[in-house]
Amino acid sequence: MTIRAGVVGAGILGSQHAAFLAAQPEVKLVGVADMRREVAERVATPLGATAYGSLAEMATQCLDLVVVATPDPLHLQPCLDAIEAGVPCIIEEKPLATTLDDGRRLMEAIERHGTRFFVNYANRAATLDIATGYVLQQGLLGELVYGEARLDDNISVPTQMWGGRSRDWAAGSSTAHFLLSHVVDLLHWYLAPARVTEVYAIAQQKVLGNTPDVYDAYLTFDSGAKIRVKAEWIKHIDELVEFYMCFSGSKGTLIYNKRGGFNTSAGWRANLSPEVSAQELLEHRERLGERGVEMRALVHRPAPATATLSAGGATDMHSLEFQGLGYGETMSLCRSFVDAILDDTLTPSSWKGHGPVPTHVDGWRQTQVVCAIVASAASGRVVSIEE
Ligand SMILES: NC(=O)c1ccc[n+]([C@@H]2O[C@H](COP(=O)([O-])OP(=O)(O)OC[C@H]3O[C@@H](n4cnc5c(N)ncnc54)[C@H](O)[C@@H]3O)[C@@H](O)[C@H]2O)c1
């Protein structure tokens, strides 16, 4: 089978999607559409595809797959147009939607037409996120009690990344939709079947003016876990992105310096529950290896000390550890979406038993939580999330 594909939105991500699809042997990249036709041409022509000024124009080409990579608040219309044109498969860039109303309309259309709909939560393909999910799902930290996650961008993202369009682009989105969509999806994935039931958030809006500088939120899960998630757009730092997570279980702690900032190095460490024996530690390392994650297994005896103060140090600790960057390519998950279409399944073998690939159902959960963060910061109140 050859998948006839088109991409709508030929900017930073859309051009990567187009190049990716054109390089897949089972895919024919038919067209690239962008409301800025010259941008569509710049991407389409070198890849041997046709440029279009809109999805409606491109959809006359009998497409099996459309990738929607328009800016965050502009996902709905191209998705609806593709669904209504009868395109059977859609890959949408995150987030699913930036308002509950858009999300509901999209969900209704997907379900009515039976569209196969994937959302590119690209972080799910990162090896260390796979490892984090594994450790939490297996209960290797005991019961998850508290977590924190911060994903911050350099201030140059909302002010310069999209050239002269940057300020409008940022104003149409926010750190909640652009960044916390990734974090919220990861948390739902790591902790499934647990769901966020309540959100309390604050925001600051002093620097960027047209969009909040930061969102900082506490999420309560129905499992009882409480997790703080925070995303900033006003950091004057050398890196483009900083991403850090830490999870405290009743019996262990996982530290994930996904993209270390100043004076930190990237790495991942899970200090497991003392109930995990040395033999089990090696077995877990082996199972992670089968999922494509190569870890070091350590038995060590930490001696926590600061200056003349010390505490503990008498017990052995069993840990899994990875030094360095463990993230995948932005397009890794898209290969699994292509396999899901070819194999007619949500669990293609290239997805190595990580559960189903993310769909609109995951997208709706993410959208509900991120919209609750925005609503809570605006009202100063706790926002509950309905099933
Ligand atoms: N998965 C990831 O890791 C990841 C990373 C970065 C961005 N993203 C997401 O990818 C999406 C695209 O981001 P980007 O940085 O590529 O944006 P971009 O502005 O560079 O590209 C979007 C393009 O869509 C075009 N466009 C807008 N409305 C259109 C319409 N109705 N029809 C046709 N074309 C239209 C614009 O002209 C622009 O060229 C966003 O939702 C963003 O959050 C995902």
The ligand as a Gaussian input file, in Angstrom:
#p B3LYP/6-31G(d) Opt

LIG

0 1
 N        5.675000      18.103000      18.344000
 C        6.572000      19.015000      18.727000
 O        7.544000      18.713000      19.434000
 C        6.386000      20.432000      18.301000
 C        7.454000      21.317000      18.392000
 C        7.230000      22.614000      18.003000
 C        5.975000      22.992000      17.536000
 N        4.957000      22.109000      17.468000
 C        3.609000      22.489000      17.006000
 O        3.562000      22.497000      15.581000
 C        2.569000      23.441000      15.138000
 C        3.190000      24.331000      14.080000
 O        4.212000      25.109000      14.686000
 P        5.301000      25.835000      13.791000
 O        6.350000      26.299000      14.723000
 O        5.681000      24.961000      12.660000
 O        4.455000      27.086000      13.247000
 P        4.781000      27.971000      11.942000
 O        4.098000      29.270000      12.138000
 O        6.236000      27.956000      11.664000
 O        4.031000      27.188000      10.764000
 C        2.637000      27.196000      10.626000
 C        2.288000      27.471000       9.172000
 O        0.876000      27.331000       9.015000
 C        0.445000      28.283000       8.056000
 N       -1.010000      28.428000       8.228000
 C       -1.688000      29.042000       9.214000
 N       -3.008000      28.876000       9.059000
 C       -3.182000      28.127000       7.949000
 C       -4.314000      27.611000       7.284000
 N       -5.556000      27.776000       7.772000
 N       -4.118000      26.889000       6.161000
 C       -2.882000      26.695000       5.671000
 N       -1.760000      27.153000       6.275000
 C       -1.904000      27.853000       7.395000
 C        1.287000      29.496000       8.340000
 O        1.355000      30.351000       7.209000
 C        2.634000      28.877000       8.696000
 O        3.494000      28.772000       7.571000
 C        2.107000      24.181000      16.402000
 O        0.874000      23.678000      16.828000
 C        3.205000      23.896000      17.413000
 O        2.802000      23.924000      18.758000
 C        5.151000      20.835000      17.822000

